Amino acid sequence: MALCNGDSKLEVKSAEQNGSCEGAVVILDAGAQYGKVIDRRVRELFVRSEILPLETPAFAIREQGFRAIIISGGPASVYAEDAPLFDHAIFTIGKPVLGICYGMQMMNKVFGGTVHRKSVREDGVFDIGLDNTCSLFRGLQKEEPVLLTHGDSVDKVADGFKVVAQSGSIIAGIANEQKKLYGTQFHPEVDLTERGMEMLRNFLFEIAGCTSNFTVQDRQQACINEIREKVDKSKVLVLLSGGVDSTVCTALLNKALNQDQVIAVHIDNGFMRKRESQSVEEALTKLGIKVKVVNAAHTFYNGTTTLPISEEDRTPRKRISKTLNMTTNPEEKRKIIGDTFVKVANEVIGEMNLKPEEVLLAQGTLRPDLIESASHIASGKADIIKTHHNDTELIRKLRDEGKVIEPLKDFHKDEVRALGRELGLPEEIVSRHPFPGPGLAIRVICADEPYICKDFAETNNILKIITDFSASVKKSLAPLQPHTLLQRVKSCISDEEEEKLMQITSLHSLNAFLLPIKTVGVQGDCRSYSYVCGITSKEAPHWESLMFLARLIPRMCHSINRVVYVFGSHVKEPPTDITPTFLTTGVLSTLRQADFVAHSILRESGHSGKISQMPIILTPLHFDRDPLQKQPSCRRSVVVRTFITSDFMTGIPATPGNHIPEEVVLKMVNEIKKIPGISRVMYDLTSKPPGTTEWE
């Protein structure tokens, strides 16, 4: 059986080979970013679940005794010529089916309904109306907050189905109660859908008749068994960043193997936080883990890798990348860093006179890393959001050769923390904020030219209408006033949202504009690499209104995946050029100090535990220059990106005055502004989706 709670293979085996699946739930993978989260949620309700490819034949599902089917979301369009293939009979074998996002659209199309790409995107949390007489929504309120992330929408509902959920004019749920077929355009499996577990509970127990008799095995022992079986008498080189993932991985290796088999190496890549390497060595020594520290900053700065000739080139031809300290493309930066880690590891093996064929590479790779990198281990059809440094092409090659061991590959962040506590790791290690392997390198937005496409001016005009909506509506009532863009804005929002937008723009003097940079996001299960919108205010920020606008703007402007508030005086002339920025020691020193200042203030405030992660980003933006004086762009601006999540697949920004005291944020802003070379400080208002946790 495929991917049964840890098995990484996506092939269908017979029930005899893998035991009966009587009473289990099969999750058909259409390439969702949240596919593994569905699996986890089902297991949390003590129901056995297995992930299989979307094209799994209906007869195999029936023969193996599955009780119900859940179809995940995915990045494809059901009407596209290259839409994933599947067996239509999965809907007619008498099994209850829950289709999520893409899964709902598949179901609707099979039964004669239609799906079209709408002008409106939905990416974020929305209050939707529910028919709570429907079995799936029994016990819920008539209005519930859910996560929607899609561009395609159901147009005509299939025969025999009724609409059971709506987001304004968009169909958010369909059902055929008689056939026990249900579809949700939203994602019930994620934390952002507050009562999603109740929906899944209704489907599993009330509709499908599952029983909660599946006890998850001791996962620590399962990991230890896997390590012993794979490693045998070989040695294992584990690369330690000092973060929770690699530390738990090392602790597991130490428990599973003889101490002389485990070689723990901390590579200082030059992108660590202030005094990070020193604190990593001290913390791990206290745990009894002997660590070899390698200073490889120079090697990383000058690192290169091989890349395809171009994105369009499908031949095996390769080119050598620029050196890392001259690279601006975030994907290329990540690939260079990942491959350089392997090269440095090989040098360590050589220096220690070890035989390469007798050494395995161990990594603390997690399930979300593999999903976002579109690794076949996690999902056969997921779109690449960003390449993680521990899942580059070189790592995949080593993995195919059986040279990589990843005992945490089936875990999410919160599960790793729980495992760390089981292993006896101290709370200061287990609960520390995640820090990416590439470190500060992916928190510098490198650029050598501004990002301004042909839609820059029109998008700016739409943003002006949004933040001046009240006045724009009044002006449109006058004769001969153009209102095409205003009508476009109105078509994207509900009556309630229009009323709230009128109220906000009447009370607050705001200005929104595009910034000439781009960041990575996830929209509709696909990677986006899009504009950042800045918002400025003439008065003190009203955070609830700003958060509302941050949810609204990416829906109306599909080329925007992130919204920030710009602290300071009203921005009259937004920057349209950039300060050339690369991974140089001076740039990294500026970011390192800003990161140190912000995290020190958060820690001293006692609110670190309320925030899951807080990346500090350095952008190549220099505000407050008089365009008439033609002053060159030479300063940079900092972004504070607070993030609250439990699964690290979805999450929200911390709202000042609610999740974190506003005075703590303002203290960060004031202290960061004192750092030489800083122009302004911004606050990221974006949830995930549409923005990722990191900016690159």
Residue pairs with C-beta under 8 A, 6 or more apart in sequence:
1 7
1 12
1 13
1 15
1 17
1 18
1 19
1 21
1 50
1 52
1 64
2 9
2 10
2 11
2 12
2 13
2 50
2 51
2 52
2 53
3 9
3 10
3 39
3 50
3 51
3 52
4 18
4 50
5 39
5 43
5 49
5 50
5 216
5 410
6 219
6 222
6 226
6 410
8 377
8 409
8 410
10 29
10 51
10 52
10 53
10 376
10 380
12 52
12 53
12 56
12 57
12 60
14 64
15 21
15 63
15 64
15 65
20 64
20 65
21 48
21 50
21 64
21 65
21 66
22 65
22 67
23 47
23 48
23 65
23 67
23 210
23 211
23 213
24 47
24 48
24 49
24 50
24 65
24 66
24 67
24 214
25 42
25 47
25 48
25 49
25 50
25 66
25 67
25 68
25 69
25 70
25 204
25 208
25 210
26 49
26 50
26 51
26 52
26 56
26 61
26 66
26 68
26 69
26 70
27 35
27 38
27 39
27 42
27 49
27 50
27 51
27 52
27 70
27 71
27 72
28 52
28 53
28 54
28 56
28 69
28 70
28 71
28 72
28 86
28 90
28 103
29 35
29 51
29 52
29 53
29 54
29 72
29 74
29 379
29 380
29 381
30 54
30 71
30 72
30 73
30 74
30 76
30 84
30 102
30 103
30 106
30 381
31 54
31 72
31 73
31 74
31 75
31 76
31 84
31 102
31 379
31 380
31 381
31 382
31 383
31 525
32 38
32 72
32 73
32 74
32 100
32 101
32 102
32 379
32 382
32 525
33 73
33 371
33 372
33 382
33 383
33 385
33 522
33 525
33 649
34 72
34 73
34 187
34 189
34 190
34 649
34 650
35 51
35 72
35 73
35 371
35 378
35 379
35 382
36 51
36 367
36 368
36 371
36 378
36 379
36 410
36 412
37 189
37 190
37 412
37 647
37 649
38 49
38 70
38 72
38 100
38 189
39 49
39 51
40 412
40 415
40 647
41 189
41 196
41 197
41 200
42 49
42 70
42 200
42 204
43 49
43 214
43 216
44 197
45 197
45 200
45 201
45 204
45 205
45 212
46 212
46 213
46 214
46 215
46 216
47 204
47 210
47 211
47 212
47 214
48 214
50 66
52 61
53 380
54 71
54 74
54 84
54 85
54 86
54 380
54 381
55 84
55 85
55 86
55 87
56 87
56 90
57 87
57 89
58 87
58 89
58 90
58 92
58 93
59 89
59 93
61 69
61 90
61 93
61 95
62 93
62 95
66 95
67 95
67 96
67 208
67 209
67 210
68 95
68 96
68 97
68 98
68 203
68 204
68 207
68 208
68 210
69 90
69 95
69 96
69 97
69 98
70 97
70 98
70 99
70 100
70 103
70 203
71 90
71 97
71 98
71 99
71 100
71 102
71 103
71 106
71 107
72 100
72 101
72 102
72 103
73 100
73 101
73 102
73 103
73 149
73 187
73 525
74 84
74 101
74 102
74 103
74 381
74 382
74 525
75 102
75 381
75 382
75 383
75 524
75 525
75 526
76 82
76 83
76 84
76 102
76 381
77 83
77 115
77 117
77 152
78 102
78 105
78 106
78 109
78 115
78 152
79 109
79 115
79 116
79 152
84 381
86 106
88 110
90 97
91 97
91 107
91 110
91 111
91 179
91 181
95 180
96 180
96 181
96 182
96 203
96 207
96 208
97 107
97 180
97 181
97 182
98 136
98 182
98 183
98 184
98 203
99 105
99 106
99 107
99 181
99 182
99 183
99 184
100 183
100 184
100 187
100 188
100 189
101 149
101 150
101 184
101 185
101 186
101 187
101 525
102 525
103 183
104 154
104 173
104 174
104 183
104 184
104 185
105 115
105 152
105 154
105 183
105 185
107 158
107 174
107 181
107 183
108 114
108 115
108 154
108 157
108 158
108 161
108 174
108 183
109 115
109 158
110 158
111 158
111 159
111 160
111 161
111 176
112 158
112 159
113 154
113 155
113 156
113 157
113 158
113 159
113 161
113 174
114 154
114 155
114 156
115 152
115 153
115 154
115 155
116 152
116 153
116 155
117 151
117 152
117 153
118 151
118 152
118 153
118 170
119 488
119 491
119 492
120 153
120 170
120 491
120 492
120 555
120 556
121 150
121 151
121 523
121 524
121 554
121 555
121 558
122 148
122 149
122 150
122 167
122 170
122 555
123 148
123 149
123 150
123 523
123 524
123 554
123 555
123 561
123 689
123 690
124 147
124 148
124 149
124 551
124 554
124 555
124 687
124 689
124 690
125 145
125 146
125 147
125 148
125 192
125 551
125 652
125 687
126 145
126 146
126 148
126 167
126 186
126 551
127 143
127 144
127 145
127 146
128 143
128 144
128 145
128 146
128 148
128 165
128 166
128 167
128 172
128 173
128 186
129 142
129 143
129 165
129 166
129 167
130 137
130 140
130 141
130 142
130 143
130 144
130 164
130 165
130 173
131 137
131 162
131 163
131 164
131 165
131 173
132 138
132 139
132 140
132 141
132 142
134 164
134 173
134 175
134 177
134 182
135 175
135 177
135 182
135 202
135 206
135 207
136 164
136 173
136 175
136 182
136 184
136 199
136 202
136 203
136 207
137 164
137 165
137 173
137 199
137 202
138 202
138 206
139 198
139 202
140 195
140 198
140 199
144 193
144 194
144 195
145 192
145 193
145 194
146 172
146 184
146 186
146 187
146 188
146 192
146 193
146 194
146 196
147 186
147 187
147 190
147 192
147 193
147 650
147 689
148 167
148 172
148 185
148 186
148 187
149 187
149 522
149 523
149 524
149 525
149 689
149 690
150 185
150 524
151 523
151 524
151 558
152 524
153 170
153 171
153 185
154 171
154 174
154 185
157 163
157 171
157 174
158 174
158 176
160 176
160 178
160 179
161 174
161 175
161 176
161 181
161 183
162 174
162 175
162 176
163 171
163 173
163 174
164 173
164 174
164 175
164 182
165 171
165 172
165 173
165 184
165 185
165 186
166 172
166 173
167 185
167 186
167 494
168 493
168 494
168 497
169 494
170 185
171 185
172 184
172 185
172 186
173 182
173 183
173 184
173 185
173 186
174 182
174 183
175 181
175 182
175 183
176 182
180 207
180 208
182 203
182 207
184 199
186 193
187 193
187 196
187 650
188 196
188 197
188 199
188 200
189 196
189 200
190 196
190 647
190 649
190 650
191 645
191 646
191 647
191 650
191 651
192 650
192 651
192 652
192 687
193 199
204 210
205 211
205 212
219 411
219 415
219 419
220 252
220 419
220 422
220 423
223 252
223 256
223 407
223 408
223 419
224 252
224 255
224 256
226 405
226 407
227 252
227 253
227 256
227 257
227 405
227 407
228 256
228 257
230 360
230 402
230 405
231 256
231 257
231 261
231 360
231 405
233 261
234 261
234 358
234 359
234 360
235 260
235 261
235 262
235 263
235 354
235 358
235 359
235 360
236 253
236 257
236 261
236 262
236 263
236 359
236 360
236 361
236 362
236 405
237 263
237 265
237 345
237 348
237 349
237 359
237 360
237 361
237 362
238 246
238 249
238 250
238 253
238 262
238 263
238 264
238 265
238 361
238 362
238 363
239 246
239 265
239 266
239 267
239 341
239 345
239 361
239 362
239 363
240 246
240 247
240 250
240 264
240 265
240 266
240 280
240 284
240 291
241 266
241 280
241 364
241 435
241 437
241 439
242 266
242 276
242 277
242 279
242 280
242 283
242 284
242 435
243 364
243 432
243 434
243 435
243 437
244 413
244 416
244 417
244 420
244 429
244 430
244 431
244 432
244 434
245 364
245 365
245 366
245 408
245 413
245 416
245 434
246 363
246 364
247 283
247 284
247 287
247 364
247 420
247 425
247 429
248 364
248 408
248 416
248 419
248 420
248 423
248 425
248 430
249 362
249 363
249 364
249 406
249 407
249 408
250 262
250 264
250 284
250 289
250 362
250 364
251 287
251 289
251 420
251 423
251 424
251 425
252 407
252 408
252 419
252 423
253 261
253 262
253 362
253 407
254 262
254 288
254 289
255 423
263 292
263 348
263 352
263 354
263 359
264 284
264 289
264 290
264 291
264 292
265 291
265 292
265 293
265 294
265 345
265 348
266 277
266 280
266 281
266 284
266 291
266 292
266 293
266 294
267 294
267 296
267 341
267 344
267 345
268 277
268 293
268 294
268 295
268 296
268 297
269 296
269 297
269 300
269 337
269 340
269 341
269 438
269 439
269 441
270 296
270 297
270 298
270 300
270 301
270 588
271 300
271 337
271 438
271 439
271 440
271 441
271 583
271 588
272 439
272 440
273 435
273 439
273 440
273 592
273 595
273 596
273 599
274 592
274 593
274 595
274 596
276 435
276 439
277 293
277 295
280 291
281 291
281 293
283 428
283 429
284 291
285 291
286 426
287 425
287 426
287 429
292 348
294 344
294 348
296 340
296 344
299 340
299 343
299 344
300 324
300 337
300 340
300 441
301 323
301 324
301 325
301 583
302 323
302 324
302 325
303 323
303 324
303 336
303 337
303 339
303 340
303 343
304 320
304 321
304 322
304 323
304 324
304 336
305 320
305 321
305 332
305 335
305 336
305 339
305 340
305 392
305 394
306 318
306 319
306 320
306 321
307 318
307 319
307 320
307 321
307 332
307 335
308 317
308 318
308 319
309 315
309 317
309 318
309 319
321 327
321 332
321 335
321 336
322 332
324 333
324 336
324 337
324 340
324 441
324 583
325 582
325 583
325 584
326 582
327 333
327 336
327 446
327 582
327 583
328 446
328 447
328 448
328 582
330 386
330 442
330 446
330 520
330 696
331 386
331 387
333 438
333 441
333 442
333 446
333 583
333 696
334 386
334 387
334 388
334 389
334 392
334 438
334 442
334 696
335 387
335 392
335 393
337 389
337 437
337 438
337 441
338 387
338 388
338 389
338 390
338 391
338 392
338 394
338 395
338 437
338 438
339 392
339 393
339 394
341 389
341 437
342 361
342 394
342 395
342 398
345 361
346 356
349 356
349 359
360 403
360 404
360 405
361 398
361 403
361 404
361 405
362 404
362 405
362 406
362 407
363 390
363 395
363 404
363 405
363 406
364 390
364 406
364 408
364 416
365 388
365 390
365 391
365 406
365 408
365 409
366 408
366 409
366 411
366 412
366 413
366 416
367 378
367 409
367 410
367 411
367 412
368 412
368 413
368 647
368 648
368 649
369 375
369 388
369 390
369 391
370 377
370 378
370 379
370 388
370 391
370 409
371 378
371 379
371 382
371 649
372 382
372 384
372 385
372 386
372 388
372 522
372 692
373 384
373 385
373 386
373 387
373 388
373 391
374 382
374 383
374 384
374 385
375 391
375 396
377 399
377 409
378 409
382 525
383 525
383 526
383 527
384 527
385 520
385 522
385 526
385 527
385 692
386 520
386 527
386 692
386 694
386 696
388 437
389 436
389 437
389 438
390 437
395 404
398 404
399 406
408 416
408 419
411 419
412 647
412 648
412 649
413 434
413 647
413 648
414 646
414 647
414 648
417 430
417 431
420 429
420 430
421 427
421 430
431 609
433 599
433 608
433 611
433 612
433 613
433 614
434 612
434 613
434 648
436 442
436 694
440 588
440 591
440 592
440 595
441 583
442 694
442 695
442 696
443 591
443 595
443 615
443 616
443 617
443 618
443 694
443 695
443 696
444 581
444 583
444 587
444 588
444 591
444 617
444 618
445 517
445 519
445 581
445 617
445 618
445 619
445 620
445 695
445 696
446 581
446 582
446 583
446 620
447 517
447 578
447 580
447 581
447 620
448 580
448 581
448 582
449 578
450 516
450 517
450 576
450 577
450 578
451 516
451 517
451 518
451 531
452 516
452 576
453 559
455 559
456 514
456 516
456 531
458 485
459 514
459 531
459 557
459 559
459 560
460 513
460 514
461 485
462 485
462 488
462 489
462 556
462 557
463 512
463 513
463 514
463 533
463 553
463 557
464 511
464 512
465 472
465 485
465 486
465 489
466 489
466 501
466 505
466 512
466 549
466 552
466 553
466 556
467 505
467 510
467 511
467 512
467 535
467 549
468 505
468 510
469 489
469 501
469 502
469 504
469 505
470 502
470 505
470 506
471 505
472 486
473 486
473 502
475 481
476 483
476 486
488 556
489 556
490 498
492 555
492 556
493 501
493 552
493 555
493 556
497 552
500 548
501 548
501 552
504 510
504 542
504 545
504 548
504 549
507 542
507 545
508 537
508 539
508 542
508 545
509 537
509 538
509 539
509 570
510 535
510 536
510 537
510 538
510 549
511 535
511 536
511 537
511 570
511 571
512 533
512 534
512 535
512 536
512 549
512 553
513 533
513 534
513 536
513 571
513 574
514 531
514 532
514 533
514 534
514 560
514 574
515 531
515 532
515 533
515 534
515 564
515 574
515 575
515 619
515 621
516 575
516 576
516 577
516 578
516 621
517 531
517 532
517 578
517 619
517 620
517 621
518 529
518 530
518 531
518 532
519 529
519 530
519 532
519 561
519 562
519 691
519 692
519 695
519 696
520 527
520 528
520 529
520 561
520 692
520 694
520 695
520 696
521 527
521 528
521 529
521 530
521 561
521 562
521 686
521 689
521 690
521 691
521 692
522 528
522 688
522 689
522 690
522 691
522 692
523 554
523 558
523 561
523 689
523 690
528 561
528 690
530 559
530 560
530 561
530 562
531 557
531 559
531 560
531 561
531 562
532 560
532 562
532 563
532 564
533 553
533 557
533 560
533 562
533 563
533 564
534 563
534 564
534 565
534 566
534 571
534 574
534 682
535 546
535 549
535 550
535 563
535 564
535 565
535 566
535 685
536 565
536 566
536 568
536 570
536 571
537 565
537 570
538 570
541 565
541 567
541 656
543 655
543 656
543 657
543 658
543 662
544 655
546 565
546 685
547 653
547 655
547 685
549 563
549 685
550 563
550 653
550 685
550 686
550 687
551 687
553 560
553 563
554 560
554 561
554 562
554 563
554 686
554 690
561 686
561 690
561 691
562 684
562 686
562 690
562 691
562 695
563 684
563 685
563 686
564 639
564 682
564 683
564 684
564 685
564 686
565 682
565 683
565 685
566 623
566 680
566 682
567 669
567 680
567 681
567 682
567 683
568 623
568 624
568 680
568 681
569 624
571 623
571 624
573 625
573 626
573 627
574 623
575 621
575 622
575 623
575 625
575 633
577 633
578 620
578 621
578 622
578 633
579 620
579 621
579 622
579 633
579 634
579 635
579 636
580 620
581 587
581 618
581 620
581 636
587 618
587 636
590 618
590 636
590 675
590 676
590 677
590 678
591 616
591 617
591 618
591 638
593 675
594 616
594 618
594 638
594 672
594 675
594 678
595 616
597 668
597 671
597 672
597 675
598 614
598 616
598 640
598 668
598 671
598 672
599 614
599 616
601 664
601 667
601 668
601 671
602 608
602 611
602 614
602 660
602 664
602 668
605 660
605 661
605 664
607 660
607 661
607 664
610 644
610 654
610 659
610 660
611 642
611 643
611 644
611 654
611 659
611 660
612 643
612 644
612 645
612 646
612 648
612 651
613 642
613 643
613 645
613 693
614 640
614 641
614 642
614 643
615 641
615 643
615 693
615 694
615 695
616 638
616 639
616 640
616 641
617 638
617 639
617 641
617 684
617 695
618 636
618 637
618 638
618 639
619 636
619 637
619 638
619 639
619 682
620 633
620 636
621 633
621 636
621 637
621 679
621 680
622 633
622 634
622 635
622 636
622 637
622 679
623 637
623 679
623 680
624 679
624 680
625 631
625 633
635 677
635 678
635 679
636 677
636 678
636 679
637 678
637 679
637 680
637 681
637 682
638 672
638 675
638 678
638 680
638 681
638 682
639 681
639 682
639 683
639 684
639 695
640 665
640 668
640 669
640 672
640 681
640 682
640 683
640 684
641 653
641 684
641 693
641 694
641 695
642 653
642 654
642 659
642 660
642 683
642 684
643 651
643 652
643 653
643 654
643 688
643 693
644 651
644 652
644 653
644 654
644 659
645 651
645 652
645 688
645 693
648 693
649 688
650 687
650 688
650 689
651 687
651 688
651 693
652 687
652 688
653 683
653 684
653 685
653 686
653 687
654 660
656 662
656 664
656 665
656 683
665 683
668 681
669 681
669 683
672 678
672 681
673 680
673 681
684 691
